[in-house]
């Protein structure tokens, strides 16, 4: 098993090499081990996936951190933590989540400008920047190179304002963020415009984007890291519901023909 320093350095190296890489989002130890067995080079947690497994529409920071610990312990891969708004509005309080993620075994993590309040979903610009600055300071205080991602959430919350999104990402970059991220960008033209406006590596999430886009297209547009957020977990839930409906509505069990091979699962878990 690699040390945390080795994982941190390996994660940084992925962001420095040519082209884009995929960082899939497991939601428990089993899915993390399956992805590692397939040869993925890094993993990212999904707060939506955690909430769904708990049967909730929201998730606490404590639950997020515990899920980070489970996934980080499951494999030797670098893990990036989806920390939502880091559990607090106040910059210094929010920044404490960075150290908690590191203590849980993660070598990267994100802070976003979504407040969690649907009535006022996006932090004011100055506060959003202060929060990133505090998170950067917390990351730099760690004994290994923690990769901090700063997220501008406009497009997920009804504010499809490219100019304001770029303004925020540029300010987050100036504040010291290592990776920039704006979930909700759909088409390749908008993605290219946003990515070209910043100089740091850009994470694009495919859970909200044109599903026909490929790694090659995103790489050509300047994207460095490609995640999927809660998409795989929601796909798994779709399969679960399909099985349940077949039993409930038809009294049938044909879904068993499509079960994952037990040998493949045992090989990954062994």
Secondary structure, 3 states (H helix, E strand, C coil): CCCHHHHHHHHHHHHHCCCCEECECCCCHHHHHHHHHCCCCEEECCHHHHHHHCCCCCCCHHHHHHHHHHHHHHCCCEEEECCCCCCCCCHHHHHHHHHHHHHCCCCEEEEECECCCCCCCECCHHHHHHHHHHHHHHHHCCCCCCEEEEECCHHHHCCCCHHHHHHHHHHHHHCCCCEEECCCCCCHHHHHHHHCCCCCEEEEEHHHCCCCCCHHHHHHCCCCEEECCCHHHHHHHHHHHHHHHHHHHHCCCHHHHHCCCHHHHHHHHC
